Amino acid sequence: MSETTSTYQVIGLMSGTSLDGLDLVCCSFTLVNGTWDFQVIAKEEFSWEEEWVRLLSQAFYQKEEEIKSLDLKFGNLLAEKTRAFIIKNQLNPLLISSHGHTIFHKPEQGITLQIGNGQQIANKAGVITINNFRIADVKKGGQGAPLVPVGDRLLFTKYDFCLNIGGISNISFEVNGMRIAFDISPANMVLNYLAGQKGHKYDSEGRMASAGRVNQDLLDQLNSLDYYQLPYPKSLGREWVEGKFIPVLDQSDLSIEDKLATCCKHIAGQVADVINEFPMGRILITGGGAFNNYLIERIKELSNHKVIIPSKEIIQMKEAIVFAFLGLLRYLGKINCLCSVTGASSDSSTGDIYHPSFEKKSY
């Protein structure tokens, strides 16, 4: 029987809730006899300038017309970055897959919004662009998140658990042939907030946290927050973090170091509560939190699993890689959003497809 191989070059864009910047990655995805593999061709990171950090963090409070304007402006920025990335690396992508930047995420109200205008990107970069991955699932009664588990299942098959520690920590794993995934807790969004009170963008390697002491009273308050009592599927947004989690920290008169240490223990404890219900396995940890040595040591202490920290490339780019893959699956008309993960009424092939200089094309 002859081997059947298909190869696709796709660019993925990811702007996360931690507001640290934009990840761009170009991958070659290969399908050989029904099994997917990938290779990173080029990658680049951009830190947001202070003005963009301000605009993105305050967008939640803006009026509809201001958000529409920001959607176009941000789409133009993404297009410029992507076009320069293509030229610099002499790429020839089939398509661009952009997560955008989340402004609202209230799935229980049927609302989720990611800005970064897809038509703008397609026109200026001159490449088919796919974005707006979440709303179709939300309209089916799902959480619209997490979306990465499809990539975990098809691209990272040798791990029992895939844990991403970004602005929010989320996990993905298989139970009896069904993919389960959900947001566990706030992570870098909160750690960066605390580090910012000391004039730092983030707590490098967890050094400030390591200088602090865990406070049991604060830890108990954080662990008792309502979200942790909810069954999965469930997801978190900036609204909950700023409305429920951060006020608990602000009401405490502990030092920043003690708050950081306590938050790291909280994050690690919530992870352990999830994974320790299962037999010992391999847990892949990616996202910016994988560089926080103090946090990783707390996870190792509290969990009964083998922690795997991959290459820097995978740590930084896994979400962008997976979003490139989600866009490809959408382009091919394949499932890229699992109802077992989101709680929707059915699986979806989700995402809006834009062709350069033309109106959105629906498949």
C-alpha positions in Angstrom: 0.0 0.0 0.0 1.5 3.4 -1.0 2.1 6.2 1.5 -0.3 9.2 1.2 1.4 12.5 2.1 0.1 16.0 2.1 2.1 19.1 3.3 0.8 22.6 4.1 2.7 25.8 5.1 0.7 27.9 7.6 1.4 31.0 9.7 -0.1 31.2 13.2 -0.5 34.4 15.2 -1.1 34.4 19.0 -1.7 37.4 21.3 -2.4 36.1 24.8 -4.2 37.5 27.9 -0.9 38.2 29.7 -0.3 41.1 27.3 3.3 40.2 26.8 3.2 40.5 23.0 2.7 38.7 19.7 4.0 35.3 18.7 4.3 34.5 15.0 5.2 31.1 13.8 5.3 29.4 10.3 4.9 25.7 10.3 5.0 22.9 7.8 2.2 20.5 8.7 2.4 17.0 7.1 -0.3 14.4 7.0 1.0 10.9 6.4 -1.6 8.1 6.2 -3.9 9.9 8.6 -1.2 11.0 11.1 -0.2 14.6 11.6 3.3 16.0 12.2 4.8 19.5 12.1 8.1 21.3 11.7 8.7 24.9 12.7 10.1 26.9 9.7 10.4 30.3 11.2 9.3 32.1 14.4 9.4 35.6 15.9 8.2 37.4 19.0 7.2 41.0 19.4 6.7 42.7 22.8 3.8 45.1 22.8 4.7 48.8 23.1 3.3 50.5 26.2 0.6 52.2 24.1 -0.7 48.8 22.8 -0.6 47.4 26.3 -2.8 50.3 27.4 -5.2 50.0 24.4 -5.6 46.3 24.7 -6.0 46.2 28.5 -8.6 49.1 28.4 -10.6 47.9 25.4 -13.0 46.0 27.7 -14.3 49.4 28.9 -14.6 51.1 25.5 -17.8 51.8 23.6 -18.8 49.7 20.5 -17.6 52.2 17.9 -14.2 52.5 19.7 -13.8 48.8 19.7 -14.6 48.6 16.0 -12.0 51.2 15.3 -9.5 49.2 17.5 -10.3 46.0 15.6 -9.2 47.6 12.4 -6.2 49.3 13.9 -5.1 46.0 15.5 -5.8 44.1 12.3 -3.5 46.5 10.5 -0.8 46.0 13.0 -1.0 42.2 12.7 -1.0 42.5 8.9 2.2 44.7 9.0 4.0 42.3 11.4 2.9 39.2 9.4 3.9 40.7 6.0 7.3 41.7 7.3 7.7 38.2 8.8 6.8 36.6 5.4 9.3 38.8 3.5 12.1 38.4 6.0 11.9 34.6 6.0 11.0 34.2 2.3 7.8 32.3 3.2 5.0 31.1 0.9 2.1 30.3 3.3 -1.1 28.7 2.2 -2.9 30.7 4.9 -2.6 32.8 8.0 -4.4 31.7 11.2 -4.9 34.5 13.8 -6.3 34.1 17.3 -6.6 37.8 17.6 -6.7 39.4 21.1 -9.6 38.6 23.4 -11.5 41.7 24.6 -14.7 40.0 26.1 -15.2 36.4 27.0 -18.6 35.8 28.7 -19.8 32.5 27.2 -22.6 32.1 29.8 -24.0 35.3 28.2 -23.3 34.1 24.6 -20.5 36.7 24.2 -16.9 36.3 23.1 -14.9 38.9 21.1 -11.4 38.7 19.7 -10.2 41.8 17.8 -7.7 41.9 14.8 -9.8 42.3 11.6 -9.4 39.3 9.4 -10.1 41.0 6.1 -7.6 43.7 7.0 -4.9 41.0 7.5 -5.8 39.1 4.4 -5.8 42.2 2.2 -2.5 43.7 3.5 -0.6 40.4 3.9 -2.0 39.1 0.6 -2.8 35.7 2.1 -6.0 33.8 3.0 -6.7 34.6 6.7 -8.8 32.7 9.2 -9.8 34.1 12.6 -12.7 34.4 15.0 -12.5 30.8 16.2 -14.6 31.0 19.3 -18.0 32.5 18.6 -19.5 29.5 16.6 -18.9 27.2 19.6 -20.4 29.8 22.0 -23.5 30.0 19.8 -23.9 26.2 20.3 -23.9 26.7 24.0 -20.2 26.0 24.5 -17.5 27.8 26.4 -15.6 28.7 23.2 -12.5 27.6 25.0 -10.1 26.0 25.3 -9.4 25.4 21.6 -5.9 24.1 21.9 -6.9 20.5 22.8 -7.5 19.4 19.2 -3.8 20.3 18.6 -2.8 18.5 21.7 -4.6 15.3 20.6 -3.2 15.3 17.0 0.2 16.9 17.4 1.4 16.1 20.9 0.3 12.5 21.3 3.1 11.2 23.5 2.1 13.2 26.5 -0.7 12.2 29.0 -1.4 15.9 29.9 -0.7 19.1 28.1 -0.6 22.1 30.6 -0.2 25.6 29.2 0.7 28.3 31.7 0.0 31.6 30.0 -2.2 34.4 31.3 -4.5 31.6 32.4 -3.4 28.1 33.0 -5.3 25.4 31.0 -5.0 21.7 30.7 -5.9 19.0 28.2 -6.0 15.2 28.5 -7.7 12.1 27.3 -10.2 10.1 29.4 -11.6 6.9 27.9 -11.0 8.1 24.4 -12.6 11.5 25.1 -10.6 14.7 25.2 -11.1 16.8 28.3 -9.8 20.3 28.7 -10.6 23.4 30.7 -9.1 26.5 32.2 -7.6 25.7 35.7 -6.8 29.1 37.2 -5.4 32.6 36.6 -1.6 32.4 36.1 0.8 34.9 34.4 -2.0 37.5 34.3 -1.9 37.6 38.1 1.8 37.1 38.5 2.6 39.8 36.0 0.1 42.1 37.8 2.0 41.7 41.1 5.4 42.0 39.5 4.2 45.2 37.9 3.8 46.7 41.4 7.5 46.3 41.8 8.2 47.9 38.4 8.8 44.6 36.5 6.9 43.2 33.5 7.1 39.8 35.0 8.8 37.8 37.8 11.9 36.5 36.0 12.4 32.8 36.8 10.2 33.3 39.9 13.0 35.0 41.8 10.7 37.4 43.7 8.3 34.6 44.6 11.3 32.5 45.9 12.1 35.4 48.2 8.6 35.3 49.7 6.7 33.1 52.0 3.4 31.3 51.4 0.6 32.8 53.5 -2.0 30.1 54.4 -4.8 32.6 55.0 -4.5 34.2 51.6 -4.0 30.7 50.0 -7.3 29.5 51.6 -9.1 32.6 50.3 -7.9 32.0 46.8 -8.7 28.3 46.9 -12.2 29.0 48.1 -13.1 31.2 45.1 -16.3 30.1 43.3 -14.8 29.1 40.0 -12.9 26.1 41.5 -16.2 24.5 42.6 -17.6 24.5 39.1 -17.5 21.3 37.1 -15.8 21.3 33.7 -16.1 22.3 30.9 -15.4 25.8 32.1 -13.3 28.7 31.1 -11.9 31.9 32.6 -11.7 35.5 31.2 -10.1 38.8 32.3 -13.5 39.8 33.7 -13.5 37.1 36.4 -9.8 37.6 37.2 -10.1 41.3 37.6 -13.5 41.1 39.4 -12.9 38.1 41.7 -9.3 37.1 42.0 -7.3 40.4 42.0 -9.5 42.1 44.7 -8.5 39.3 47.1 -4.8 40.2 46.5 -5.4 43.9 46.7 -7.2 43.5 50.1 -4.1 41.8 51.5 -1.3 43.8 53.1 1.3 41.1 52.5 4.5 42.0 50.7 4.5 41.5 46.9 7.0 38.6 47.4 4.7 36.8 49.8 1.7 37.4 47.4 3.7 35.9 44.5 4.8 32.9 46.5 1.2 32.3 47.6 -0.1 32.7 44.1 2.4 30.2 42.8 1.4 27.7 45.5 -2.2 28.3 44.5 -1.6 27.8 40.8 0.4 24.6 41.5 -2.1 23.3 43.9 -5.0 23.7 41.5 -3.0 21.9 38.8 -2.2 19.1 41.2 -5.9 18.8 42.2 -6.7 18.1 38.6 -3.9 15.7 37.6 -3.4 13.7 40.8 -6.8 12.0 40.3 -5.1 10.0 37.5 -2.3 7.4 37.4 1.2 8.7 37.0 2.0 9.9 33.5 3.9 12.6 31.5 2.8 16.2 31.7 4.1 18.6 29.1 4.3 22.2 30.4 4.4 25.1 28.0 3.7 28.9 28.0 5.6 31.6 29.8 5.0 30.0 33.2 7.4 27.2 32.1 10.2 29.6 32.6 9.1 30.4 36.2 11.4 28.0 38.1 9.7 28.6 41.5 6.3 27.8 40.0 7.6 24.6 38.3 9.2 23.4 41.5 5.9 23.8 43.3 4.1 21.8 40.6 6.7 19.0 40.9 6.4 19.0 44.7 2.6 18.7 44.6 2.0 16.4 41.7 2.6 12.7 41.2 3.5 13.0 37.5 6.7 13.3 35.5 7.0 17.0 34.5 8.4 17.6 31.0 9.8 21.0 30.0 10.3 21.0 26.3 12.6 23.2 24.1 12.3 27.0 24.4 10.8 27.0 20.9 7.9 24.8 22.0 7.4 26.5 25.3 7.0 29.9 23.7 5.3 28.9 20.4 3.0 26.0 21.2 -0.2 28.0 21.2 0.7 29.8 18.0 1.7 26.4 16.4 -1.7 25.0 17.5 -3.6 28.0 16.2 -1.9 27.6 12.8 -3.1 24.0 12.9 -6.6 25.0 13.9 -6.8 27.3 10.9 -5.5 24.6 8.6 -8.2 22.2 9.9 -10.8 24.8 9.3 -9.5 25.4 5.8 -9.7 21.6 5.1 -13.3 21.5 6.5 -12.2 19.3 9.4 -13.3 19.4 13.1 -11.2 21.9 15.1 -13.3 22.4 18.2 -14.4 19.6 20.4 -17.8 19.6 22.2 -16.3 17.2 24.9 -14.0 20.1 25.8 -16.3 23.1 25.4 -19.7 21.7 26.4 -21.3 22.8 23.1 -24.1 20.8 21.5 -21.8 19.4 18.8 -18.2 19.5 17.4 -17.4 22.3 15.0 -15.2 23.3 12.2 -15.0 26.9 13.2 -13.3 30.2 12.1 -14.1 32.9 9.6 -12.3 32.7 6.3 -11.1 35.8 4.4 -9.6 36.0 1.0 -7.4 39.0 -0.1 -9.5 41.9 -1.5 -12.7 39.9 -1.3 -15.5 39.6 1.2 -15.5 36.8 3.7 -16.1 33.4 2.2 -18.2 30.9 4.0 -17.5 27.2 3.6 
